[in-house]
Amino acid sequence: MGTADGNQTAATSVEGKTEEELWQKYRKTRDPKIREDFIKQYAPLVKYVAGKVAIGMPSSVEFDDLVGFGVFGLLDAIEKFEPEKNVKFKTYAVTRIRGAIFDELRSIDWVPRSVRQKTREVEEAIGALEAQLGRTATDQEIANSMGMNQDEYLKILMKISGTSILSLSDVWFTGDENDKVSIGDSIESPSSLNPDVIVEKDEIRRVIVEAISELPDKEKKILVLYYYEDLTLKEIGQVLEVTESRVSQLHTKAILRLRSKLTNIRKGII
């Protein structure tokens, strides 16, 4: 299983204090020495997240650039972390680092126009077909609706697979622009994929979780293993006993299916 840095427990650092004590002190004093210590301690986390994002990206996207983008997320996480919320900093920081990388990738518009167009076509085809069928569409049905055979459809999925991770960071606002929920942040452990356990006021998260729970079992499993269990696509392939490329296809299908479901919900179709 992928782990960011094997010893992220309550480390003892500046002035012999525990990490928890350091966070409390930093919240009160904003001591630059403590900040510097946190940056050094969690720098490996940035490389770890950048490495995961880099998988499936075209060669034009440099790993060092992703690390550079991620550093901004780490700095943001250090400034905004609230230890009293009982969330581990590592968990909070990963989301911020990944978000900063995605934001920067969007701003430089790295996805070729042709790939973006093809992604939109597949997503729209899935959305229209599943709204019509009232169930999950098969690969063959989606391919037929797009006027191609199944092999051609699967090749397209591989072509657009590098962009699908970005899709999960798309943000849905819950009314207050400071209270936002991303699809990726809503992927929980399998036991939590139940809309009934979601706080009632958080309607957007409920809708996202419900859409995730309706995915085919294998696609749902891949999302959980990738985003919650932190496995690589290769490791997921070993768990599910399929090839890494097949995992990539299934991951892409899951994301496109999710996005199409949520788009239809927004439009009031379903």
C-alpha positions, 0 to 999 in steps of 0.5 A, a space after each residue: 500500500 502507498 504511504 506518504 512517509 512511514 513515520 507521521 506520528 506525533 513527532 517531537 520537534 522544535 523545543 522538544 514539544 510534541 507535534 500536537 503542542 507545536 500546532 497549538 503554539 503555532 495557532 497562537 503565535 505564528 512562530 516562523 521557526 515552527 512553520 519552517 519545521 512543519 514545512 520540512 517535516 511534511 515536504 515528503 508528503 508533497 512529493 508523494 501526492 505529486 507522484 500520484 497525480 503524475 501517474 497517467 499524465 502526459 510527458 509534457 507535465 513535469 514532476 518537478 512542476 507538480 511538486 512546485 504546485 503542491 508546495 503552495 497547497 502545503 503552505 496553505 494547509 499549514 496556515 489553515 489547519 485547525 487541530 481542534 477539529 480532530 483531523 490529522 494534519 496529513 489527511 487535511 494536507 493531502 487534500 490541500 496539496 492535491 487541490 493546489 496541483 489541480 488548480 495550477 494544472 487547470 490554469 495552464 490548460 494542459 489538456 489538449 482540446 481534442 481530448 477535452 472534447 472527446 471527454 465531454 462527448 463520452 460523458 454526455 453519451 453516458 449521461 443521456 443513455 443512463 437517464 434514458 435506461 434508468 440504470 448503469 449502461 454497459 460498455 457495449 451500449 455506450 459504444 453503440 450510442 456513440 456509433 463505434 465498437 467496444 474496442 474503439 470505446 475502450 481505446 478512447 477511455 485510455 486516451 482520456 484517462 490522464 484527465 479523469 483524476 482532475 475531474 474528481 477535484 471539481 468543486 460543488 458549492 453548498 450555498 456558502 462559497 466558503 463551504 465547498 465539497 469536491 467529489 473526491 473528498 466525498 469518497 469514503 470507506 465502503 461502510 460509509 457509502 450510505 447517504 443516510 449517514 450524511 448530515 442532512 444539511 450537507 445536501 450536496 455531499 449526500 447527492 455525491 455519495 449517493 451517485 458513488 453508491 450507484 456505481 457498478 461494484 468494481 468501479 466503486 471499489 477502484 475509487 475507494 482503493 485509490 482515493 481512500 486506501 491510497 493504492 496506486 493503479 498497479 496495486 489496485 490491479 493486483 488486488 482485483 487481479 486485472 491489468 493496470 490498464 484495465 484499472 485505468 479504464 475502469 477508473 476513467 469510466 467511474 469518473 465519467 459516470 459520476 460526472 454525468 450523473 451529477 450533471 443530470 442532477 444539476 439539470 434536474 433530469 434525475 
